[in-house]
């Protein structure tokens, strides 16, 4: 907020603080030169001397107003303007009157002590304009500038009480009789409200109450203006300005009158949104004031906001769709903005519920947008929704989403448990709804309305941040010894499920996100039922691979690997489940996790595929005493499909590092001599043999360096070499035999590279059990490779498998 001393033009300050689009522009984009201003005044003096007003004189007025920010109108110039207005023989065009009144307004606001004679003359001229000549001059611009000027005149400290009352009476008459015309132009409403603000700051009790009644009754009355968030923000900052002046000047009588009329008395004729914003203005003024008193005023303002919130809940129920009732929609938005801009406000359950409702229906109105798109898939509905979404992204309510979320979380901390539970459940339901509907919308309009999807996701990203900060507040409150273990586990699972639903919209690193995850995972890790509950919330294989939704969606071809929203959610599960795998019963892993794990092992996104491999590693390396046999049996069963699924996507889809970690885990943790390990070894050698035999290159340099198309084969060979140190003694002979058969068939350059690696591997080994076996095997393998190369040189053919086996 600008400093109070700088607020010479209250209407401009109101306009800048109420701009809901964020496009605040200067009233005048260009200013005139000093020479042009001097010439303009000279032309106006000539106009008076010649008693003739021409087009160039109108242009002179516009020239002066183009520099109103820096323009100073002195008493002699004000006298000139008043003379032009009061000269009967001078015929002025209608367009000139608002311009002259605006210049007089600049004179009043910038003069430290205007001439009392000129003030008297100004009031007299205005009285004539708005009585004798009013019908011929009547226009919204003329009246709005008149209201502004009358208010400014009434606020001049040196004006007499008689002149002040004349100004106030004339202003009240204009407002009450011409309210339709006064509020017919949205651009002029700041002028009118500023004029009211000036009058409130200087009026006596009679006019004060009269003006207040008009200000709060005019909205939504028959033929009156419709209330809006922009109007509400102007009222908020108007009352802040007025009350700050009252507090600073110790005007206790006016403060008490305002409190009695607005804060302490419920009047059905007052528009609720305007009362809420006025109360917020009082809170802001009180917070900015250095006065430590007037706590009753603050208390009354907070209670008035609570009363309006209670009334809204009573009349419309909890969490209803306010979009069907524009007044409720505006009231919810104004309640949120009022609380966000009021600073610290005492926690009250109705405020928490209204804030939650506003967040879910007004600040993040995703449900409404999704419904319009899904219900009216054809025609130009998407274009209309996109226009609405763009407007919302630029709105004040969306831009204040962070501040409103902060107030929402603060309110949550101190309210009763019943209200907390109510709000929590609505937030968790909101997350599920966003997940389901955003998936459907993307599948329906992707490729046709990508910009709309991108803008919807901007709203959803902000909603995700709100859920994160709220969840953190919940964990701090409920993951506490004051609550039962069951309650803590239930909350933890709900938070994890909610995070999984919105994982797609997590586009940045957040410490609050990680803190929340760590807190809730600990609760889930410690309890089997919580772990099972979380895992069972994971989408089933059927849901992952088939599209469920409206008929129009089911007609479209569905590719599970391109469903990014669903993939992000599954990736979340793949990252969290390993942290509690020890508590997860084998039967639940078989039913819920294994199908998804094997499906996403073949996902084209390397990050997703690696997470699936990590899930396999976590399960294979886990162990539970009470179902050890069942778990080992499942591990052995899963290995067969894991190896098959991994190798069929290699190279290309399967990330080698993920597969290598899975293979290493199965040979390390499965029982010695397990058939699954033998199957894995056979499959890896067979795949390596297939890759090597299918190579077209015969260039020696490539075989020496294993580059280009040789790289996938080299990686598999490296993995097999590492297994020499990992597999148990029962499997080792089979691995050595298969590996030798593979190496012998390689070109000489390839053999040399592999043998070199083998020599290094064996030399570095400190395994006293298998090292003698490896040395003997390596010597035999070297001999076989040399024999194979001799046979190839003299064209006697390759060594037979029987010969190789016999030698080994």
N, C-alpha and C positions, 0 to 999 in steps of 0.2 A: 504494500500500500504506500502511496506517495505521502510525504509528510503533510500534516494538516495545513501548514503555512503555505504550501504550494497549491492548495486547492482553491484557486481563484475562481475557476469555473466548475462548479459542482456537477453540472450536467455532463461535462467531459469525463470527470472522474467516475461518475455512475456508468457512463457508457463503456469505459474501458474495463471496469470491474464486472460488467454483466455481459460482455461479449461472449456468446456461447459457441461461436464458430472458431475463435482463436485468430480471426482476421482483423485485429485492431489496427485501424489506419488513422492517420491524422486527419482532423476535420478539414484542414486546408493543405493540399499537397504542395502548394507553391506559395511564396510570399512576394510581395511587391517591393521594389527598391525604395529607398528613402525619397528619391526624386519623384517617383510615381505617387507616393503618399502625400508629399507636399503639394503636388499638382492637383491631386484629388480634392484636398481641402480647399484649395484656391478655386477650383471649379464650383464647389458647393457654395462658397461665398458669393461668387458671381451669380449663381442661381438665385440666391436670396436678393441680391441687389437688383437683378433684372426682373425678379418675380416671374421667372419662367423656368420650367423644369423640362429638360430634353433628355434624349437617350444617353448622351455623354455623361450626364449627371448620374443616371442610374449606374453607368459603368464605373463612375467614381466611387459610389457606395460599395460596389463589389470589389473594387481594388483595395479599399480600406479593409474590408472584412477578410480578404485573402491573407492579411497579415495580422489577424486578431490576436494571435499568441504574443507577438511582440509589440502590437499597437497600443499606444497610450492615448486615451481621449481626455484631454484637459477640460476644465470648466468652460473656457471660451468656445471650444469646439462643441461641447454639449449644448451650450446656449445657441450656437448656430443650428444644430440639429432640431432643437425644440422650436426655434423660430420658423424653420422650414415646415415643421408639422403644424404649427398653429396659424400660419399665414393663410387667411381665407381665399385670397386671390390666386394662390398657387395650387395648380391642379396636378396632384401627384399620381403616378400610375400605381395600381394596387400592389405591384411587385416591390415597390420602394418602401412600403410601410414596415414589413418585417425586418428589412435591412437597417432602417434607421433605428428601430427599437433595439436591434442587436447591438448597434454602436453605442446606444445609451446604456445598455446593460454592461458593456465593457467599461464605460465611464464609471458607473456605480461600483463595480467590483474592483477596479484598479485605483480608484481615488482614495487616498487615505482619509480625507475629510472634504467631501463634496460641499459646494456652496448651498447653504440653507435656502437661499432664494431660488436657486435652480432646482432644488429638490421639490420645493413648493410648486414651481412652474411645471416640473415633470409630472407630478401627480395630477395637476389640473388638466394638462394636455391629454394624459391617458384617460382621465375620466370622460373627457369630451369624445375621444376616439371610440371608447367602448360604450358610449350611450348614443350621442347624436349621429355619429357616422358609422355605427357598428354594423348595421345591416348591409351597407354597401361594401364594407371591408372584410366581412366575415369569411375566414378561411382557417384551416387547421394550423397552418404555419403562423399566421398572424396571431391567433389566440394563444398558441403555445409559447411564442416569444413574449407575448404580453403577460402571461402568467409568470414566466421566468423573471421578467423585468419588475413586475409588481412585488414578487417575493424578495428580489434583491434590494429594492427600495425600502421595503419594510424592515430589512435586516441592517440598514445603515445605522450605526450607533447614535449619530447626531440628529436623526430625524425626530420631529415632534410626535407626541403621542397621537395627536389629531390626524396628522398625515399618515402615520403608520396604520391607524384604524381604517382610514379611507382606502389605503392599498389593500389591506387584508379583506375588507368588505367587498371591494371590487373583484379581487381574486376569487373569493368564495363564490360570488355570484356567477362569474365566468365558469368556474368548475362545475357548479351544480346545474346551471342552465344549459351549458354547451358541452357536456361531458362526451356526447357522441362525436362531436367534431374535434374535441381536444384529443381524444384517444384514437382517432381514425387512422393516424399514421404511426406505425411502429417506430420509425426513425425519430419522431418528435416526442415520444414519451419521456426520454431522459430530461428534456427541457421542462416538461410539466412537473415531473417529480422533483427536479432541482428547485423549481419555483416553490413547491410545497415545502421542501426542506428549509429554504431560507425563511419562509413564513413561520414554520414551527419553531425555529430557533429564536424568534423575536416576538411572537404573538402573546397576547394575554390569554387568560384561561378560556374565555368565551370562544374566541376564534380558534384557539388551540384544539379544543374538543371538536369543534365543527370541522376543522381541516382533517383531524385524525379520522373522524367518522367517514368523511369522503374517501380518504386514502384506502381504508380497509373495506369499505362497502362497495366500491365501484366495480370490483372484479367479478366477472361472470353474472352481473345483474342484467336484466333485460335491456338490450341495445347497448350494453356496456362492453368494455374490452374483455377478451378471454385471457385468463391468467396464463402465464408461461414461466418457465424456469428463468428466462432472461428478466422478466418483470420481478420475479422473486429475488434475484440477486441484486437488482437495483434497490428494492425495498430494504434488503439486508444492509447494504452499504449506506443507504440514505439514513436509516435509523442509527447506524453506527456513528455517522457524522454528526447527527443531531444530538444524540445522547452523550457523545464524547465532549461536545461543547457544553452541554448542561452540567456534566460532572466537573469539567474544568472550571466553569464559572460558578460552581456551587449552587446551581439553580434547583434547589431541593423541591420547591413547590411544583415545578414543571415535571421533575422526575417522578414525584408522587402521583401527579395527575396521569402521566403516561402509564405508569405501572398499574394504577387503578383501572384505567380504561381498556388497556390492551392485555396486560399480563394477569390481572387478578379477577377479571370479569369475563365470563363466556358470553359472547354475543353472536347469535345465529346469523346475523346479517353480515358479519365479518368473514371474508374469505380465509379459509384455514391456512392456505399456503402463505398468505401475506402475514398472518399472525405469527406463524412459525419463523419466517424470515426476520420479522421485526424482533422477536425474542432473541434470535441469533445475533442480530445487530447490537442489542443491549449487552449480550455476553462479550462480544468483541470489544465494545467500547469500555466495558468494565475491566477487561483484561489489559487493555492498553493504558488505562488510567493509572496514575501513581497513587490514587486514593486507596486506602486500605479499608474504608468503610463501605456502606451500601451493600453489604452481603445479602440483605433481604431482597434487594433488587435482583441480584444474581439468582438467588433461590427462586424468586417468582418467575424469572425467565425460564429456568430449567423446568419448573413445574408446568408452565404453560406448554412447552414443547411436549412434555410427557402426556398432558391431557389430550392434546391433538392426536398423538400417536395412539393412545388408548381408544379414542373415538373412532379413528380409522380402522383399528383392529375389530372393534365391536360391530361396526356397520358393515364391514366387508369381509370379515373372517381372516384367517391366517394364510398368508402366502397365496392369495388369489391372484389371478392374472389381471393386473391393473391395466393392461393394454386395452381392455374392452371399455374402460371408463377413463377418459382423458383427465378428468379432474383428480382421480385417485393417483394416476400416473404422475401428474405434476406435483401432487402433494408428497408422494413418496420421494421423488427426486429432490424436492425442496427440503424435506426432512433430512435427507442424507447430506446435502450440501450445507445445510444449517449447522448440523453437528460437526461436519468436517472443518468448517471455517470458524467454529466457536472455541476451538481449543479444548481444554479439559472439561468434560461434563460428567456429572455424577452418574454412575451406572444405574440403569433402570430397565426392567424387563421389557416394557413396551418399546423402548428405544432400540434394544437389541433385536427384537422381532421385526420391527419396521426396517431397520438397517439390513437385516438378512433378506427380507422380502425385496427391498430395493436393489440389493446386489444381484439377486437371482433373476429379477424380472425387468429391471430398468437399466442397471449399469452393465450387466451382461445378459441382454435379452436374446440369448442364442436360441432358446426354445421357440420363441415366437418366429424368428427368422427361419429356423429349420422347418417349422410347421408349414409356413407359407410356401417354401420351396418344394417340400415333399407332397403337399396336398394339391398344388397347382403346378405340376411339372411341365405343362405345356404353355405355350403363349409367351407373353413378355413378363411373367411373374418374377423370374430371376432378375431381370433388369430393374424392375421396380424395387425389389428387395435390396439390390446392390446400391441403389440411390439412397435408400433408407439407412443402410449400413454405413455408407460413406458419411452421411450427415451425423450419424451417431459417433463415429470415430473422431469427429471434430467438435463434439459437444462438450460443454462444461462438466456434465455429470461423468462422462467417461474419462476426461482428463484428470478429474479429482478422484478416480477410482482408488489410487494408492492411499490418499489421505482418508477416504471413507473406510477402506479396509483397516487402517490403523485404528480408527475410532471404534469400528466394529469389534476388533479384537480386544480393545481396552474395555468396552462395555461387557464383553463376554466374561471377563475375569471375575467380576463381583456380583453377578446376578444369581438368582436361585437355580438349583439343579434342574428343576423342571423346564425352565426356559432354555437352559444350556442344552439339555437333551433334545428338545424340540428343534432348535436351530441346527445342532449337529446333524440330525437325521436328514434335514432338508438339504444341507450342504452335500452329504454323501449321495443322496438321490440325484442331485443336480449333476454330480460328476458322472454318474452312470448314464444319465440322459444325454449329456453332451457326447459321451463316447459313442453311444448307439446311433444318435442322429447325425453326428458329423460324418461317421462312416457312410451312412446312407446317402447323405448329400454329396460327398465326394464321388461315390460310385455312380450317382445319377448325373451330375453336371460336369464332371472332370473332362477337360478337353474343350468344353463349350463356354464355361464361365470360370476360368481359372483365376481371374482377378477377384471375382466375388469370393471364391474359396480363400484366397490370400487375405482378404479383408476380414472375413469371418474368423480366420485363425488369429488375426491380431487381437480380436476381442477375446478369443479363447485363451490366448497366451496370458492376457491380463487376468482372466478368471483363474487360470492355473496358479498364478502368483498369489491371488487372494486365498485359494484353498491351502497353499503351502503355509502362509503366515497364520491362517486360522488354525490349521492342524498343529502347528508348533505351539500355539496358545493352548490348545486342547491338551496336548501332551504335558505341558507344564502344570496344568491344573489337575489332570486325572491320572497320570502315571505317577501316583503318589500313594504313600502308605495309608492315607485317609480313605482310599477306595479299595474295594475288594480286588483280589487277583482276577476274578471273573470279569469284573468291569474293565480293568486295565487291558486284559487280553482282547475283550470285545472291541474296545476302542482302537487298539493297535491294528486289529485285522481290518476294521472299517477304513482306517486311514490308509493302509497299504492298498486295499482294493481301490479306493478313490484315487490314489496316486497312479495306480496302474491305468485307470481309465483316462487320465489326463497326461500320461507320459509322452504322448505324441506332441504335446504343446510345450514340452520342456526344452527351451532353446538356449538356456544359459546356465552357468554354474551358480548355485545358490548355497551358501553355508546353512541357511535356515532349512533348506530341503534335506541336506545331509544330516543335520542335527535331528530332524524329525525322524528320518529313516532309522538312524542309529537307535533312537529312543524306543521306537515301536518294535523293531526287530528283536531287541533283547527280550521283550515280553513274549513274542511269538516263539522264540528259540527255546524258552523255558517250559513250554506246555504243548503237549501233543495235540490236544483238541483245537488249540488256536492255530497251530500249524496246519492241521487238516482243514480247518475252516477256510484258511487263506488259500490253500492249494485248490480246494473244491470250487472256489470262486473263479478259477481260471476257465476261459472258454474251452468247451469240449472240442474234440477232433472234428466232430460233425459241424459245429459252428465255425470252426476255423476254415474248413474246406468248402462250405456251402453258404450261399447267400440267403439270409433270412430277412424278409421285409415285405414291402408292398409288391403287388403284382408287376408293376412297371420295372422294379429293380430285378425281380426274378427272371424277367425276360432278357436281361443283359448277361453277357458272358462274364463269369466271375473267375478271377485269377487270384488265389489266396496270396501269392507272393507279391502282388502289386497293391495289396490292401495295407497301406502304410500305417493307418491308425491302429489296425489290429496288430500289425507286426510290432509296433512300439509297445503295445500293452504286453504282448507275449515276451518281448525282450526284457521288460521289467520283471516279470515272473522268473525268467531264466537267471536273472541276476540275484534275486532275493531268495529263491527257494534253496540254493546251495547253502545259505547261511543257517538254515534250519533243517537240513536234510537228515540229521541224526534223529530228529523227533518224528520224522514222517514215516508212517507205516508203509511197508512194502506194497501192500495191496493198493494203497492210494497212489503211490508212485506209478505202479503198473497201469492203473486206470486213467489217471489224469495227466501225468507228466510225460511218461514215455512216448505216447502217440505224438504229442506236440513237439517233443524234443527231436524225434526222428524226422518229423515233417520239416522243421526249421533247420536241421542239419543241411538240408538241400536248398536253403534260401540263397538267392543270388547276392544278397548283401553280406559281405564278409563279416561285419561286426555281429550280425544276427547269428550267422552260422557258427562263429567262434563261441558265442554264448551258449549255443546248444551243445557244442563239444565240451565246454566247461561244465555244463550240467551233467553230462555223462561221466566225466571225471569225478565230480563230487559224489555222485551216487555209487560208483564203483569203489571209491575209496572210503565210503561210509560203512558203519557197522553198528548193529543193535543186538544186545545180548539176547533179548527175548524172542527175536524172530530171525536169528542169525542164519539158520538153514534155509528158510524161505527167501531171505534176501540174497544169499549166495546163489541159490537156484535161479532167481530172476536175473542176477548179474550175468550168469553164464548164458542164459537164454537171450538176453539183450545184445550180447557181444556179436552174435551171428548177424543180426540185422544191422547193427551199428557198423561193422566192417563193410558189409555189402553196400549200405547207403553211403558211406563215406567214399569208398573207392569208385563207385559209379559216377560220382561227381568230381573225380580227380583225374587230371588237372582241370581247372576251369572254375567250378563252383566251390568245391571243398577247400577251405584254407588248410594248407599243409600243417601249420603250427597247431591248429585245433585238433586235426586228426592225429598228429604225432603225440600230443598230450594224452589223447584218449587211448591210443595203443600202449603207451608207456604205463598208464594207469591200470589197464586190464592185465598186463603181464606181471605187474607188481602186486596187485591186490587179489587176483583170483587164486584159488587153490593150486598148488603145484601139480603139474600134469593135467590140468583141466583141458578137456576137448576144445573148449572155446579158444584157448591160447593156441593150440595146434591149428585150429581153423584160421585164426588171425594171421599166423605166420605163413601158412600156405597161401592165403589170399594176397598178402602183401608181396610175396615172391612172384606169384602168378601175375599180379598187376605190373610189377617192375619188369618182368620178362616180356609182357605184352608191350609195354612202352618202349623198351629197348629194341625189341625185334621189329617194331613198326617204324623205326627211324629210317629216314631216307639218306641222311648224311653219312658219308664215309671219310670226311676230311679229318686228318690226324690231329690238327690243332684243336678242333672242336671237341674231340674225344679226350684230348689231354686236359682241357679246361672245363669240360662239361658245361658248355654255354649254349644259349639258344634253346633249340628244341630238346636238348639233352638234359636240361635243368630239372624237369619233373622226375625223370628217371634217377638222376643223381640224388635228389632229395630222398626218394624211397630207399635207395641203396644205403644212404647215410643212416636212415632210420633202422634198417635191418642190421647195420653194423653196431648201432647203439644197443640193439636188442641182445647182442651177444653177451653183454654185461648184465642184462636185466632178467632174461628168461631163467626159469629154474633149470636145474640140472637134467630133469626129465625131458624137457623140451629142447635143450641145447643141441643134442646130436642131430635132431631133425632140422633145426634151423641151419646148422653148419652144412649139412648135406645139400639142402635146397639152395643155400646161398652159393655154395661152390658150383652147383650146376648152372646157376645164373651167371656167375663171374666167368666161367670157362667159355661161355658162348659169346662174350664180348670181344670186340676187336682188341688187338694187342695194346693200343694206346689206352683204351679203357681199362683193360686188365691191370696195366701198370699203375694207373692212378688208384684203383681200388686196393691193390696189394700194398701200395705205399701207405694208404690210410690204415689198412689192417695192421701192418707192421708197427705203426705208431700207436695204434689202439692197444695192441697186445703188450708192447713195451711199457706203456704207462699203467697197465693193469696191476693191481696189488692183491687180486683175488687168488689166493693160494690154491683154491679148489679147482677153478676152471682154467687157470693160466696154463698149466701143463697140457690140458686138452687142446686149448687154442693154439699153442705153439706147434704141436704135432699136426694139427689140422692145417695150419697155415703153411707148414713145410710141404705137406702133401698137395695143397692147393697150388702152391708155386710150381711144383713139378708138373702138375696137370696142365697148368697154363702154358708152360714151356713146351710140353709135348703137343698141345693143341696148336701152338704157333708153328712148330716144325711140320706137323701134319698138313697144316694149311699151306705152308711154303712149298712142299713137294706134291701138293694136290692129291694127298691120299685120303682126304675127307676128315671130318671132325671126329673127335673121340665120342664113342658111344656112351649112353647113360650108364650102361652096365659097367663099362671100364672105369668111369668116374666113381661110381658107387663102390666098386671093388677096391680102388685105390684108397678112397676115403675110409 
